[in-house]
Amino acid sequence: MKTIKILSLMLIVSVAAVAANKEDLSNRVKIVTIEEGVYKLIYKQTEPANFDLKIVNENGATVFEEKMYRRAGFSKKYDLRNMDGGKYTFQIRENNTKIEKKISFKLLTIASISRIGKTEKVRLSLSDTKSKVSIIIYDGKDRVIFRETVQKGTNYFKIYDLSQVKSGKITIDVIDQKGLIKSATF
């Protein structure tokens, strides 16, 4: 009976030590947002240690991985702007302890649609598209008269001559994979 009590006490002490170690690791890892999609990971460690870092997307796929050997803490910038916006998890594993820090971001495509003076010409520009973007132009009867797809990572500029459209107002929609970015009616 005495042996069982001693083993139980040892198990409780071991579990408490593991929990304290995990809490200690959690306090040593911090993620700071520099700008939308750019983060600084700060890892505070006084003794050199080996650890693994993974960045995992919301589907569970590893999008970045690195191993650090004999490092006594560091601060490093991670730029995720070339990936789709969404939820990501930084997973840091040191020995048998793993800590996760979650971030999420939304990258924006900036769209500008404007009429050129009193003409029937319209200027459309997109700045640094973050995903494929569709440009759809409708006539006054809501019929699609033009459709175009702009690829991810593109700066786009075009002037549309709409003088041949005779069915009233014209609507231009700019849509990405997450929905409507901008709409204008002339």
MONORUR-V401421 format. One line per field, one symbol per residue. ss: DSSP state (h for helix, s for strand, l for the rest). burial: 1 if it has 9 or more other C-alpha atoms within 8 Angstrom, else 0. Layout:
ss->???
burial->???
This chain:
ss->lhhhhhhhhhhhhhhhhhhhhhhhhhhhsssssssllsssssslllllsssssssssllllssssssssssllssssssllllllsssssssssllsssssssssllllsssssslllllssssssslllllsssssslllllssssssslllllsssssslllllllllssssssllsssssssl
burial->000000000000000000001100100111101001111111111001111111111100010010010011110000001001111111111100111010001110111110110001111111111111111111110001001001110111000000000000011111110001111000
